[in-house]
Amino acid sequence: ALFITDPQNDFLSPGGGGWPLVGEEVVASKVVEHEKLLVKTAKDVGIRVFYSPHMYSEKDYKYWDRSKFNAIDQLMFANNMFKQGTWGHQFHPELE
């Protein structure tokens, strides 16, 4: 099986919450193009494709004790990343 993690706007699209940190590398490495090719190839040869999107709810943002977060989670919450129902939480349009 092919397992794709976080194919979402917050990581893969200009304007996403994580774009200032990863955008340059996403473009240079052609991440979206390579993921599209991987998915197409997997489907063409009969390999199942699974997606693992990140998501935080309004309750998570409101009630979680951020003092216990690691640095990456602190960064994601500081940038409102992967908030359920937002554009950033949606899959990149080329990976839907």
N, C-alpha and C positions, 0 to 999 in steps of 0.2 A: 504494500500500500504506500501511497504518497501522503505525507502528513504536512500540511502547511499551517504555520503558526502566524497569527496576527496579520492577515492580509488586508489591513484596514487603513483608512485615510490618515489616521493619526501618525502612522509610521511611513506610509508610502506616497503621500500626496503633499505637494506644496500647500502650506497653510495648516497642515496637521500639527498637533501639539508637540510631536517629537521631531518634526521636520528640521528645525534649526540644529538639532544634534546629529541627525542621521541622513538628512536629505542629500548632501553632497555625495556621500558614499552610495546611497540608493541609486542616484543618477549614474555615477561613475561605474558602478558594478552592474548596471542594467537589471536591477532586481525584478522590477515588474515584468520586463520582457522575458527574463529567464523563468519566472514563475509561470507565466502564460505558456511558454514552451513546455515546461515540465508537466503542467496539467494536460495540455493537448496530447502530448506523447503518452502519458499514462493512460488517458482515456482511449487513445487509438489502439493501444496494445492490451486493453482490458484490465488495467491496474486501477483499483479503487482509490479515490481521492478523498481525504478527510481534511476538514478545516477546524482549527482551534482558535476562534477569535477571543480577544480580551474583552471584558465588559465589567463596568462598575455601575451600580445603580445610584439613584439619588440618596438612598439610605446609606450606602457605603460611604459616599462623600460626606454625608452629614454625621454619621455615628462612629466610623472607624477611628481608633486611637492611632493617629499618625506618628506619635512619638516612638512607636515600635516598628515603624516601617524601615525597610532597608533603603539605600540611596536611590535605587531605581524606582521603587514605589513612591517615594517622596517626590521625585521628579515628575512622575506620571500624574499624581494628584495635584501638584502645584500647577501643572499645565492643563488640568481638566481633561486628561486623555481617557479615551475609551468609555466616556459617559454614555450610558444607555440612551438611545433615541437621538443622539447627535450625529452630525455629519462625520465627525472623527471616528465614531464607532462603526460606521458603515464600511463595507468592503470597498476597496479601491474599485472604481468603475470597470476597469479592465480585468478584474479578477472575480467579478460577481458570478 
